Amino acid sequence: MDKTSSLLTGGVTLSAATVEPLVSWAFTGFHAPMPVSVPFVVASLAVTGLHALYNVVSARLTKPAQPQQ
């Protein structure tokens, strides 16, 4: 794998302090005003999903062909 890729070296950090307002908001049944951190959590989950998808595709494309027996 190319270790200089920004997708591989960049990172997204989700901590309990980031996720807690989202969980508390969900426990209220989403009736309270949306916490400021919710868009950041959603964006970080999207970036993490794209990162995982990129890694899967990259691994499949660089996989050497298996010799047939």
Residue pairs with C-beta under 8 A, 6 or more apart in sequence:
1 8
1 55
1 58
1 59
1 62
2 8
3 9
7 50
7 51
7 54
7 55
8 55
12 44
12 47
12 48
12 51
13 44
14 41
14 44
14 45
18 37
18 40
18 41
18 44
19 41
21 35
21 36
21 37
21 38
22 35
22 37
22 38
22 41
24 35
25 32
25 34
25 35
25 38
